[in-house]
Amino acid sequence: MDKTSFLTSLVTWYVIIPAALLCLAPMKNQLKYDRKKVYLITVITFLILSLIIAIIKANFSIPRYALMPLMVIPAFIMFSIFTRSPFYKNLSVFVLVFAFMSFIINISTGFDAVLHPTGTLNNFSLEAAIFQAVFTTLFILVLYYPASHQATTIIDKVDSPRVYVASIPVWGVFLVFNLLVSPRKYETIHVNHMPIAFWGTMLLFLILLFLLCILFYYIVSDLMDKAEMQERARMLEIQESSYRAQKRYIEENAKVRHDFKHVIATLDELTKEGDIAAIRSYLDEYIALQPKKVIQDFCKNPAVNAVLNHYLQRARSYEIKVDWEIDMPEELKVTDVDICSIIGNILENAILACMEVEKKDRFIDFGIRAKKGGSIYIVVTNSFSGTVRMKDGDYMSTRINGHGIGLKSITSTAAKYGGSARFSHEGNEFYTDVIL
């Protein structure tokens, strides 16, 4: 076995390890297992694969690109196993990362061509392999922060398949481009104006890919901001409705208090006359005319109180039995929009689910507890038809054209506060457990 060929191949395939870690960076909230364990397993697995491929390369004259599927295919399979996100998200991220990696490989190939003008791609030098390893590490260090923050926000909040499916061919164009322009014989780079064309094209397309990623981020961010504004508007409408109902109740009570002195005077006269039947009749009539309280004080937080009252009225209108226990302070570490969005989505889904069962079986048990330190626990049980539709381990809406967006919104908002959301069912009961 050629030791130099073995070492060169081993260092060459190092590129797959930082590439795999960069794929996992935007998926930090989508991982099925502990992030440190996932990273460790990934590194160990690809170190072993690199050793195996290096041995194959050192003993057999196999082109480097022919060995690439032995790395790329297992990389995507592992990536999909470790994440709970759907296939189209995984593929979009994977193709984008490897599009960037293909630029690094071609730049390293160009560097090798400068060192060895008469060499070939299949005889990649150890110096170029080391250059590629160092360049890859620095490149990943630069991209890791935006990938684990800005890109994570998009992955967590944007669930439209069309967005990711449309991006895959765009990233794929850059990947295919680099595979096609990679020089098999280094002599071709040194002919006439080829050095300028090669390096100029590499730089231009790499900048273009960066600009497209930035443009994609801002377009999607704008869509998310609009969606958040719509959510805020919905919450404000609910709060306004609750406020109007409360105002009406206060006005009605003010009128009752104003008229109460006349009631006392009437009762006083009837008492003097000793007409018990008339007193009883008068009291029954008076009680029947009292305004029924439509606003309940569940907690001291006005926004949450408004949302709960809104859905309470909806639940009662559909004859749904409710048993709510709310224990929340006025000030929360979670924004009003986010907590109301979670509560609204949970109760919206629960009410719609209850409507699919007989009236006598409809119920929603809803509980919120705020613990010391700022943690919030939301536990909900509601009746439903017992029919479920699932995709990639996630609950999907059973309604026509439904996608289960509400549950995904709950999950992503919980993750935003370092929490989690778990959904399950048994028989005709659906369970929601959220920790913030």
Secondary structure per residue as TSV (DSSP state, phi and psi in degrees):
chain	resnum	aa	ss	phi	psi
A	1	M	-	360.0	131.0
A	2	D	-	-75.0	112.5
A	3	K	H	-64.5	-38.6
A	4	T	H	-65.2	-43.1
A	5	S	H	-63.3	-40.1
A	6	F	H	-63.0	-48.9
A	7	L	H	-64.3	-41.4
A	8	T	H	-61.5	-46.4
A	9	S	H	-63.4	-40.6
A	10	L	H	-62.2	-44.4
A	11	V	H	-70.2	-35.4
A	12	T	H	-61.1	-43.5
A	13	W	G	-81.2	-0.1
A	14	Y	G	-57.8	-28.1
A	15	V	G	-55.7	-27.8
A	16	I	H	-69.2	-28.2
A	17	I	H	-69.2	-55.1
A	18	P	H	-63.5	-29.8
A	19	A	H	-64.3	-43.0
A	20	A	H	-64.9	-40.5
A	21	L	H	-66.2	-35.7
A	22	L	H	-68.2	-33.7
A	23	C	H	-63.5	-37.8
A	24	L	H	-76.5	-23.2
A	25	A	G	-54.9	-50.7
A	26	P	G	-74.5	-7.5
A	27	M	G	-100.1	16.7
A	28	K	T	-59.0	-28.4
A	29	N	T	-94.5	-0.1
A	30	Q	T	-109.0	3.5
A	31	L	B	-74.0	140.0
A	32	K	S	-78.3	-24.3
A	33	Y	S	-125.7	174.7
A	34	D	-	-56.9	132.9
A	35	R	H	-61.0	-42.5
A	36	K	H	-62.5	-40.4
A	37	K	H	-66.1	-40.0
A	38	V	H	-62.7	-45.2
A	39	Y	H	-63.1	-42.8
A	40	L	H	-64.8	-45.4
A	41	I	H	-61.4	-41.0
A	42	T	H	-61.1	-48.3
A	43	V	H	-62.4	-47.2
A	44	I	H	-63.6	-43.9
A	45	T	H	-59.3	-46.2
A	46	F	H	-79.3	-21.2
A	47	L	H	-66.2	-42.9
A	48	I	H	-64.8	-44.9
A	49	L	H	-61.5	-40.1
A	50	S	H	-62.1	-41.4
A	51	L	H	-61.8	-45.0
A	52	I	H	-62.6	-47.1
A	53	I	H	-67.7	-35.8
A	54	A	H	-63.5	-38.8
A	55	I	H	-65.6	-43.0
A	56	I	H	-61.7	-44.6
A	57	K	H	-65.3	-37.1
A	58	A	H	-73.2	-24.2
A	59	N	H	-101.8	-20.9
A	60	F	S	-130.4	143.8
A	61	S	-	-84.6	77.2
A	62	I	-	-110.1	130.4
A	63	P	-	-58.7	147.3
A	64	R	H	-59.2	-42.1
A	65	Y	H	-68.0	-24.9
A	66	A	H	-71.3	-25.9
A	67	L	H	-86.4	-12.3
A	68	M	T	-58.2	-41.3
A	69	P	H	-58.1	-27.5
A	70	L	H	-66.4	-19.3
A	71	M	H	-101.1	-45.6
A	72	V	H	-68.6	-44.2
A	73	I	H	-64.5	-49.3
A	74	P	H	-60.5	-33.2
A	75	A	H	-61.3	-44.7
A	76	F	H	-71.3	-37.1
A	77	I	H	-62.6	-46.1
A	78	M	H	-63.3	-42.0
A	79	F	H	-58.0	-43.7
A	80	S	H	-70.0	-34.8
A	81	I	H	-68.0	-38.7
A	82	F	H	-76.4	-19.6
A	83	T	B	-111.5	153.0
A	84	R	-	-99.1	0.4
A	85	S	S	-73.7	155.3
A	86	P	-	-67.2	165.3
A	87	F	H	-56.9	-43.8
A	88	Y	H	-65.0	-33.8
A	89	K	H	-67.1	-47.6
A	90	N	H	-58.8	-44.4
A	91	L	H	-66.4	-40.7
A	92	S	H	-61.0	-47.4
A	93	V	H	-64.7	-44.0
A	94	F	H	-61.7	-47.8
A	95	V	H	-65.2	-39.3
A	96	L	H	-62.9	-47.1
A	97	V	H	-61.5	-43.7
A	98	F	H	-75.0	-20.3
A	99	A	H	-65.8	-43.6
A	100	F	H	-64.0	-42.3
A	101	M	H	-63.1	-33.6
A	102	S	H	-64.9	-31.5
A	103	F	H	-66.2	-43.0
A	104	I	H	-62.1	-41.4
A	105	I	H	-63.1	-43.6
A	106	N	H	-69.1	-37.3
A	107	I	H	-64.4	-39.2
A	108	S	H	-67.2	-35.9
A	109	T	H	-64.6	-41.5
A	110	G	H	-62.6	-38.1
A	111	F	H	-63.6	-40.8
A	112	D	H	-64.6	-36.6
A	113	A	H	-66.9	-31.8
A	114	V	H	-68.4	-40.5
A	115	L	H	-73.7	-35.9
A	116	H	-	-133.1	80.1
A	117	P	T	-57.4	-25.8
A	118	T	T	-101.6	8.8
A	119	G	-	-79.3	-176.8
A	120	T	B	-133.4	164.0
A	121	L	G	-62.3	-33.8
A	122	N	G	-73.6	-14.2
A	123	N	G	-111.0	47.6
A	124	F	-	-55.4	129.7
A	125	S	-	-82.0	160.1
A	126	L	H	-65.3	-37.6
A	127	E	H	-61.5	-43.6
A	128	A	H	-67.4	-36.5
A	129	A	H	-63.5	-42.1
A	130	I	H	-65.4	-43.1
A	131	F	H	-58.1	-44.2
A	132	Q	H	-62.5	-42.0
A	133	A	H	-63.7	-44.4
A	134	V	H	-67.4	-45.0
A	135	F	H	-62.4	-41.8
A	136	T	H	-61.8	-45.7
A	137	T	H	-60.6	-46.2
A	138	L	H	-64.8	-41.2
A	139	F	H	-61.7	-44.5
A	140	I	H	-67.0	-38.5
A	141	L	H	-61.3	-35.7
A	142	V	H	-70.5	-39.9
A	143	L	H	-86.3	-16.8
A	144	Y	H	-62.6	-41.8
A	145	Y	H	-63.2	-53.7
A	146	P	H	-62.2	-30.8
A	147	A	H	-68.8	-36.0
A	148	S	H	-90.5	-0.8
A	149	H	T	-122.9	-73.7
A	150	Q	H	-61.4	-46.3
A	151	A	H	-66.9	-34.4
A	152	T	H	-61.5	-40.3
A	153	T	H	-58.9	-43.0
A	154	I	H	-66.7	-46.1
A	155	I	H	-60.5	-40.4
A	156	D	H	-74.6	-35.3
A	157	K	H	-101.4	-25.3
A	158	V	-	-100.1	117.3
A	159	D	-	-116.7	8.1
A	160	S	-	-73.4	116.9
A	161	P	H	-58.1	-34.2
A	162	R	H	-61.7	-34.7
A	163	V	H	-62.7	-46.2
A	164	Y	H	-76.2	-40.6
A	165	V	H	-62.0	-39.8
A	166	A	H	-67.1	-29.5
A	167	S	H	-78.6	-25.1
A	168	I	H	-59.8	-50.2
A	169	P	H	-64.8	-29.0
A	170	V	H	-64.5	-51.1
A	171	W	H	-65.4	-34.0
A	172	G	H	-63.5	-33.2
A	173	V	H	-59.1	-43.6
A	174	F	H	-68.2	-37.9
A	175	L	H	-64.4	-48.1
A	176	V	H	-63.9	-40.3
A	177	F	H	-55.0	-48.3
A	178	N	H	-67.4	-34.7
A	179	L	H	-65.7	-35.4
A	180	L	H	-77.9	-36.8
A	181	V	H	-88.3	-7.1
A	182	S	S	-62.8	120.4
A	183	P	-	-72.4	126.9
A	184	R	S	-77.8	-36.1
A	185	K	B	-116.7	126.1
A	186	Y	G	-67.1	-20.1
A	187	E	G	-60.4	-31.6
A	188	T	G	-64.5	-27.1
A	189	I	G	-71.6	-24.2
A	190	H	G	-95.8	6.0
A	191	V	S	-86.5	127.7
A	192	N	T	47.2	-119.8
A	193	H	T	-96.5	16.2
A	194	M	H	-61.4	-36.5
A	195	P	H	-58.8	-43.5
A	196	I	H	-66.6	-41.8
A	197	A	H	-64.7	-43.3
A	198	F	H	-65.3	-54.6
A	199	W	H	-69.0	-35.8
A	200	G	H	-64.9	-42.0
A	201	T	H	-66.1	-42.6
A	202	M	H	-58.3	-49.2
A	203	L	H	-64.5	-44.6
A	204	L	H	-62.0	-46.8
A	205	F	H	-71.8	-33.0
A	206	L	H	-66.5	-43.4
A	207	I	H	-62.8	-41.1
A	208	L	H	-61.7	-40.9
A	209	L	H	-65.2	-41.7
A	210	F	H	-60.2	-44.9
A	211	L	H	-64.4	-38.7
A	212	L	H	-65.0	-38.5
A	213	C	H	-63.9	-43.1
A	214	I	H	-64.4	-44.4
A	215	L	H	-62.1	-43.0
A	216	F	H	-59.6	-43.4
A	217	Y	H	-63.0	-45.6
A	218	Y	H	-70.1	-35.9
A	219	I	H	-65.1	-46.8
A	220	V	H	-66.8	-38.1
A	221	S	H	-61.6	-39.5
A	222	D	H	-63.8	-40.4
A	223	L	H	-64.3	-39.2
A	224	M	H	-66.9	-39.3
A	225	D	H	-63.3	-40.5
A	226	K	H	-64.4	-41.1
A	227	A	H	-63.9	-38.5
A	228	E	H	-67.6	-38.3
A	229	M	H	-64.5	-39.0
A	230	Q	H	-64.4	-37.9
A	231	E	H	-65.1	-42.3
A	232	R	H	-61.4	-43.5
A	233	A	H	-62.2	-39.7
A	234	R	H	-63.6	-41.9
A	235	M	H	-66.8	-37.9
A	236	L	H	-65.4	-37.9
A	237	E	H	-62.9	-42.3
A	238	I	H	-63.5	-44.4
A	239	Q	H	-64.0	-39.1
A	240	E	H	-64.5	-42.0
A	241	S	H	-61.3	-43.0
A	242	S	H	-65.1	-39.9
A	243	Y	H	-63.8	-42.5
A	244	R	H	-63.7	-42.0
A	245	A	H	-63.4	-40.9
A	246	Q	H	-66.9	-40.5
A	247	K	H	-62.9	-41.5
A	248	R	H	-63.5	-40.7
A	249	Y	H	-63.1	-42.2
A	250	I	H	-64.0	-42.9
A	251	E	H	-63.8	-40.9
A	252	E	H	-65.3	-40.4
A	253	N	H	-67.0	-34.9
A	254	A	H	-63.9	-40.4
A	255	K	H	-65.1	-40.5
A	256	V	H	-62.5	-43.7
A	257	R	H	-64.2	-35.7
A	258	H	H	-67.3	-38.7
A	259	D	H	-83.7	-8.5
A	260	F	H	-63.6	-31.8
A	261	K	H	-62.9	-33.7
A	262	H	H	-70.5	-35.3
A	263	V	H	-62.9	-44.2
A	264	I	H	-61.0	-42.8
A	265	A	H	-63.5	-42.5
A	266	T	H	-63.8	-45.1
A	267	L	H	-63.1	-36.0
A	268	D	H	-61.7	-43.7
A	269	E	H	-66.1	-44.2
A	270	L	H	-64.5	-34.2
A	271	T	H	-66.3	-42.7
A	272	K	H	-60.5	-36.4
A	273	E	H	-77.6	-15.9
A	274	G	T	72.3	21.6
A	275	D	-	-89.0	87.3
A	276	I	H	-64.3	-39.8
A	277	A	H	-62.6	-40.6
A	278	A	H	-67.3	-38.0
A	279	I	H	-63.4	-44.7
A	280	R	H	-62.6	-43.4
A	281	S	H	-63.5	-42.0
A	282	Y	H	-65.2	-43.1
A	283	L	H	-65.0	-40.2
A	284	D	H	-61.8	-42.4
A	285	E	H	-66.2	-40.3
A	286	Y	H	-66.0	-43.8
A	287	I	H	-64.1	-39.4
A	288	A	H	-64.5	-28.1
A	289	L	T	-84.8	-6.6
A	290	Q	S	-69.9	139.4
A	291	P	-	-68.2	136.6
A	292	K	-	-81.6	135.8
A	293	K	-	-70.8	121.3
A	294	V	-	-100.0	-13.6
A	295	I	-	-110.0	126.5
A	296	Q	-	-108.7	144.8
A	297	D	-	-94.1	91.7
A	298	F	-	-78.6	-36.9
A	299	C	-	-155.9	177.5
A	300	K	S	-86.3	-11.3
A	301	N	-	-81.2	114.8
A	302	P	H	-62.2	-39.3
A	303	A	H	-65.5	-48.1
A	304	V	H	-63.0	-41.2
A	305	N	H	-60.9	-40.4
A	306	A	H	-65.1	-44.0
A	307	V	H	-64.2	-44.1
A	308	L	H	-62.4	-42.0
A	309	N	H	-64.8	-38.8
A	310	H	H	-59.5	-49.1
A	311	Y	H	-76.1	-24.2
A	312	L	H	-63.9	-45.9
A	313	Q	H	-62.8	-39.7
A	314	R	H	-64.4	-44.1
A	315	A	H	-61.3	-43.4
A	316	R	H	-65.6	-34.6
A	317	S	H	-66.5	-24.0
A	318	Y	T	-101.0	12.9
A	319	E	T	58.0	43.7
A	320	I	-	-96.8	127.6
A	321	K	E	-71.8	132.3
A	322	V	E	-122.8	141.0
A	323	D	E	-138.1	97.4
A	324	W	E	-113.3	132.9
A	325	E	E	-125.5	110.6
A	326	I	E	-117.7	127.1
A	327	D	E	-136.5	89.5
A	328	M	-	-135.4	141.7
A	329	P	-	-78.7	169.3
A	330	E	S	-69.2	-42.1
A	331	E	S	-96.8	129.5
A	332	L	-	-124.0	154.6
A	333	K	S	-80.5	-13.7
A	334	V	S	-93.2	138.8
A	335	T	-	-65.4	152.6
A	336	D	H	-58.6	-39.4
A	337	V	H	-62.9	-43.8
A	338	D	H	-69.4	-45.7
A	339	I	H	-67.1	-37.7
A	340	C	H	-69.5	-33.5
A	341	S	H	-64.4	-44.1
A	342	I	H	-62.9	-50.4
A	343	I	H	-60.6	-44.7
A	344	G	H	-61.1	-45.0
A	345	N	H	-65.8	-41.0
A	346	I	H	-62.0	-50.7
A	347	L	H	-70.7	-33.4
A	348	E	H	-60.7	-48.0
A	349	N	H	-65.0	-40.1
A	350	A	H	-64.1	-44.3
A	351	I	H	-64.5	-45.2
A	352	L	H	-63.1	-37.2
A	353	A	H	-67.1	-40.7
A	354	C	H	-63.5	-32.2
A	355	M	T	-67.7	-14.0
A	356	E	T	-91.2	1.9
A	357	V	S	-118.6	168.8
A	358	E	-	-64.7	150.7
A	359	K	G	-56.9	-38.1
A	360	K	G	-67.7	-19.1
A	361	D	G	-102.8	3.3
A	362	R	-	-80.5	128.9
A	363	F	E	-158.3	154.2
A	364	I	E	-138.0	117.7
A	365	D	E	-102.8	117.0
A	366	F	E	-127.7	125.0
A	367	G	E	-134.8	137.4
A	368	I	E	-129.2	133.2
A	369	R	E	-132.6	131.9
A	370	A	E	-106.0	123.4
A	371	K	-	-100.2	166.4
A	372	K	T	-63.1	139.1
A	373	G	T	99.6	-9.0
A	374	G	S	101.9	-4.6
A	375	S	-	-69.8	141.7
A	376	I	E	-123.7	130.9
A	377	Y	E	-115.5	127.4
A	378	I	E	-120.7	120.8
A	379	V	E	-125.2	124.4
A	380	V	E	-134.9	137.2
A	381	T	E	-128.7	130.8
A	382	N	E	-140.6	156.3
A	383	S	E	-78.1	150.7
A	384	F	-	-155.0	175.4
A	385	S	-	-69.2	-17.2
A	386	G	S	93.7	-9.3
A	387	T	-	-90.3	127.7
A	388	V	-	-125.2	153.6
A	389	R	E	-131.7	123.2
A	390	M	E	-126.3	151.6
A	391	K	E	-145.7	124.2
A	392	D	T	55.5	35.3
A	393	G	T	82.8	-0.6
A	394	D	E	-106.9	145.5
A	395	Y	E	-72.2	133.4
A	396	M	E	-111.7	155.9
A	397	S	-	-65.8	141.2
A	398	T	S	-88.8	-3.3
A	399	R	S	-82.3	158.1
A	400	I	T	-61.0	132.2
A	401	N	T	63.3	15.3
A	402	G	-	-82.5	145.8
A	403	H	-	-124.9	2.7
A	404	G	-	72.2	28.5
A	405	I	H	-63.2	-35.1
A	406	G	H	-58.7	-44.6
A	407	L	H	-66.1	-38.7
A	408	K	H	-66.2	-36.9
A	409	S	H	-64.2	-41.6
A	410	I	H	-61.6	-45.5
A	411	T	H	-62.7	-46.6
A	412	S	H	-67.7	-36.6
A	413	T	H	-68.4	-39.5
A	414	A	H	-62.5	-43.1
A	415	A	H	-63.6	-31.8
A	416	K	H	-59.4	-30.1
A	417	Y	T	-105.3	23.8
A	418	G	T	70.1	18.9
A	419	G	-	-107.0	-159.0
A	420	S	E	-153.9	161.9
A	421	A	E	-133.3	131.8
A	422	R	E	-127.4	132.8
A	423	F	E	-123.0	138.7
A	424	S	E	-155.1	172.2
A	425	H	E	-150.3	157.1
A	426	E	E	-151.3	119.7
A	427	G	T	61.8	-120.7
A	428	N	T	-108.3	26.5
A	429	E	E	-121.5	134.1
A	430	F	E	-111.7	134.7
A	431	Y	E	-117.0	135.8
A	432	T	E	-127.0	124.9
A	433	D	E	-127.7	117.5
A	434	V	E	-123.1	133.8
A	435	I	E	-121.8	128.6
A	436	L	-	-115.0	360.0
